[in-house]
Amino acid sequence: MGNVTPQIGWYVGYLERGNNVYFFATNIDIRNKKDPSARLELTRRCFKDLAVL
């Protein structure tokens, strides 16, 4: 088999907390079946690091 070109995977949206709105766009290369769900987990971890979640 030759090289497989990864697909681009975007997870875009916003989070409302109180009077604040946080917009986000998370992009990763989709190379296997677990990668799509990794976008959500990565975004959640970032919001937790920022003390938004």
Chimera marker file (.cmm) of the C-alpha trace (Angstrom):
<marker_set name="trace">
<marker id="1" x="0.000" y="0.000" z="0.000" r="1" g="1" b="0" radius="0.5"/>
<marker id="2" x="1.119" y="3.549" z="-0.703" r="1" g="1" b="0" radius="0.5"/>
<marker id="3" x="0.888" y="6.572" z="1.534" r="1" g="1" b="0" radius="0.5"/>
<marker id="4" x="-2.607" y="7.497" z="2.668" r="1" g="1" b="0" radius="0.5"/>
<marker id="5" x="-3.422" y="11.197" z="2.733" r="1" g="1" b="0" radius="0.5"/>
<marker id="6" x="-5.051" y="12.126" z="6.046" r="1" g="1" b="0" radius="0.5"/>
<marker id="7" x="-8.375" y="13.911" z="6.035" r="1" g="1" b="0" radius="0.5"/>
<marker id="8" x="-8.725" y="17.301" z="7.678" r="1" g="1" b="0" radius="0.5"/>
<marker id="9" x="-11.012" y="17.220" z="10.719" r="1" g="1" b="0" radius="0.5"/>
<marker id="10" x="-12.566" y="20.436" z="12.060" r="1" g="1" b="0" radius="0.5"/>
<marker id="11" x="-14.598" y="20.849" z="15.248" r="1" g="1" b="0" radius="0.5"/>
<marker id="12" x="-16.030" y="24.387" z="15.350" r="1" g="1" b="0" radius="0.5"/>
<marker id="13" x="-18.477" y="26.021" z="17.699" r="1" g="1" b="0" radius="0.5"/>
<marker id="14" x="-19.005" y="28.198" z="20.732" r="1" g="1" b="0" radius="0.5"/>
<marker id="15" x="-19.518" y="27.805" z="24.455" r="1" g="1" b="0" radius="0.5"/>
<marker id="16" x="-21.681" y="30.125" z="26.551" r="1" g="1" b="0" radius="0.5"/>
<marker id="17" x="-20.821" y="30.549" z="30.229" r="1" g="1" b="0" radius="0.5"/>
<marker id="18" x="-22.662" y="33.241" z="32.139" r="1" g="1" b="0" radius="0.5"/>
<marker id="19" x="-22.313" y="36.486" z="30.176" r="1" g="1" b="0" radius="0.5"/>
<marker id="20" x="-19.314" y="35.196" z="28.198" r="1" g="1" b="0" radius="0.5"/>
<marker id="21" x="-19.216" y="33.461" z="24.838" r="1" g="1" b="0" radius="0.5"/>
<marker id="22" x="-16.118" y="31.494" z="23.782" r="1" g="1" b="0" radius="0.5"/>
<marker id="23" x="-15.642" y="30.619" z="20.119" r="1" g="1" b="0" radius="0.5"/>
<marker id="24" x="-13.372" y="27.762" z="19.106" r="1" g="1" b="0" radius="0.5"/>
<marker id="25" x="-12.062" y="25.908" z="16.066" r="1" g="1" b="0" radius="0.5"/>
<marker id="26" x="-10.095" y="22.712" z="16.616" r="1" g="1" b="0" radius="0.5"/>
<marker id="27" x="-8.365" y="21.092" z="13.644" r="1" g="1" b="0" radius="0.5"/>
<marker id="28" x="-6.536" y="17.778" z="13.524" r="1" g="1" b="0" radius="0.5"/>
<marker id="29" x="-5.547" y="15.336" z="10.804" r="1" g="1" b="0" radius="0.5"/>
<marker id="30" x="-7.884" y="12.335" z="10.762" r="1" g="1" b="0" radius="0.5"/>
<marker id="31" x="-5.651" y="9.291" z="10.373" r="1" g="1" b="0" radius="0.5"/>
<marker id="32" x="-7.630" y="6.610" z="12.232" r="1" g="1" b="0" radius="0.5"/>
<marker id="33" x="-11.092" y="5.876" z="13.663" r="1" g="1" b="0" radius="0.5"/>
<marker id="34" x="-10.270" y="7.378" z="17.079" r="1" g="1" b="0" radius="0.5"/>
<marker id="35" x="-9.184" y="10.786" z="15.789" r="1" g="1" b="0" radius="0.5"/>
<marker id="36" x="-12.659" y="12.332" z="15.266" r="1" g="1" b="0" radius="0.5"/>
<marker id="37" x="-13.549" y="11.890" z="18.934" r="1" g="1" b="0" radius="0.5"/>
<marker id="38" x="-10.108" y="13.224" z="19.902" r="1" g="1" b="0" radius="0.5"/>
<marker id="39" x="-11.135" y="16.655" z="18.569" r="1" g="1" b="0" radius="0.5"/>
<marker id="40" x="-13.865" y="16.904" z="21.201" r="1" g="1" b="0" radius="0.5"/>
<marker id="41" x="-11.606" y="15.703" z="24.025" r="1" g="1" b="0" radius="0.5"/>
<marker id="42" x="-8.819" y="18.095" z="23.014" r="1" g="1" b="0" radius="0.5"/>
<marker id="43" x="-11.241" y="21.030" z="22.954" r="1" g="1" b="0" radius="0.5"/>
<marker id="44" x="-12.656" y="20.097" z="26.377" r="1" g="1" b="0" radius="0.5"/>
<marker id="45" x="-9.157" y="19.881" z="27.859" r="1" g="1" b="0" radius="0.5"/>
<marker id="46" x="-8.293" y="23.318" z="26.510" r="1" g="1" b="0" radius="0.5"/>
<marker id="47" x="-11.434" y="24.830" z="28.061" r="1" g="1" b="0" radius="0.5"/>
<marker id="48" x="-10.626" y="23.115" z="31.364" r="1" g="1" b="0" radius="0.5"/>
<marker id="49" x="-7.069" y="24.487" z="31.259" r="1" g="1" b="0" radius="0.5"/>
<marker id="50" x="-8.567" y="27.951" z="30.749" r="1" g="1" b="0" radius="0.5"/>
<marker id="51" x="-10.934" y="27.332" z="33.715" r="1" g="1" b="0" radius="0.5"/>
<marker id="52" x="-13.973" y="27.761" z="31.457" r="1" g="1" b="0" radius="0.5"/>
<marker id="53" x="-15.335" y="24.255" z="32.133" r="1" g="1" b="0" radius="0.5"/>
<link id1="1" id2="2" r="1" g="1" b="0" radius="0.2"/>
<link id1="2" id2="3" r="1" g="1" b="0" radius="0.2"/>
<link id1="3" id2="4" r="1" g="1" b="0" radius="0.2"/>
<link id1="4" id2="5" r="1" g="1" b="0" radius="0.2"/>
<link id1="5" id2="6" r="1" g="1" b="0" radius="0.2"/>
<link id1="6" id2="7" r="1" g="1" b="0" radius="0.2"/>
<link id1="7" id2="8" r="1" g="1" b="0" radius="0.2"/>
<link id1="8" id2="9" r="1" g="1" b="0" radius="0.2"/>
<link id1="9" id2="10" r="1" g="1" b="0" radius="0.2"/>
<link id1="10" id2="11" r="1" g="1" b="0" radius="0.2"/>
<link id1="11" id2="12" r="1" g="1" b="0" radius="0.2"/>
<link id1="12" id2="13" r="1" g="1" b="0" radius="0.2"/>
<link id1="13" id2="14" r="1" g="1" b="0" radius="0.2"/>
<link id1="14" id2="15" r="1" g="1" b="0" radius="0.2"/>
<link id1="15" id2="16" r="1" g="1" b="0" radius="0.2"/>
<link id1="16" id2="17" r="1" g="1" b="0" radius="0.2"/>
<link id1="17" id2="18" r="1" g="1" b="0" radius="0.2"/>
<link id1="18" id2="19" r="1" g="1" b="0" radius="0.2"/>
<link id1="19" id2="20" r="1" g="1" b="0" radius="0.2"/>
<link id1="20" id2="21" r="1" g="1" b="0" radius="0.2"/>
<link id1="21" id2="22" r="1" g="1" b="0" radius="0.2"/>
<link id1="22" id2="23" r="1" g="1" b="0" radius="0.2"/>
<link id1="23" id2="24" r="1" g="1" b="0" radius="0.2"/>
<link id1="24" id2="25" r="1" g="1" b="0" radius="0.2"/>
<link id1="25" id2="26" r="1" g="1" b="0" radius="0.2"/>
<link id1="26" id2="27" r="1" g="1" b="0" radius="0.2"/>
<link id1="27" id2="28" r="1" g="1" b="0" radius="0.2"/>
<link id1="28" id2="29" r="1" g="1" b="0" radius="0.2"/>
<link id1="29" id2="30" r="1" g="1" b="0" radius="0.2"/>
<link id1="30" id2="31" r="1" g="1" b="0" radius="0.2"/>
<link id1="31" id2="32" r="1" g="1" b="0" radius="0.2"/>
<link id1="32" id2="33" r="1" g="1" b="0" radius="0.2"/>
<link id1="33" id2="34" r="1" g="1" b="0" radius="0.2"/>
<link id1="34" id2="35" r="1" g="1" b="0" radius="0.2"/>
<link id1="35" id2="36" r="1" g="1" b="0" radius="0.2"/>
<link id1="36" id2="37" r="1" g="1" b="0" radius="0.2"/>
<link id1="37" id2="38" r="1" g="1" b="0" radius="0.2"/>
<link id1="38" id2="39" r="1" g="1" b="0" radius="0.2"/>
<link id1="39" id2="40" r="1" g="1" b="0" radius="0.2"/>
<link id1="40" id2="41" r="1" g="1" b="0" radius="0.2"/>
<link id1="41" id2="42" r="1" g="1" b="0" radius="0.2"/>
<link id1="42" id2="43" r="1" g="1" b="0" radius="0.2"/>
<link id1="43" id2="44" r="1" g="1" b="0" radius="0.2"/>
<link id1="44" id2="45" r="1" g="1" b="0" radius="0.2"/>
<link id1="45" id2="46" r="1" g="1" b="0" radius="0.2"/>
<link id1="46" id2="47" r="1" g="1" b="0" radius="0.2"/>
<link id1="47" id2="48" r="1" g="1" b="0" radius="0.2"/>
<link id1="48" id2="49" r="1" g="1" b="0" radius="0.2"/>
<link id1="49" id2="50" r="1" g="1" b="0" radius="0.2"/>
<link id1="50" id2="51" r="1" g="1" b="0" radius="0.2"/>
<link id1="51" id2="52" r="1" g="1" b="0" radius="0.2"/>
<link id1="52" id2="53" r="1" g="1" b="0" radius="0.2"/>
</marker_set>
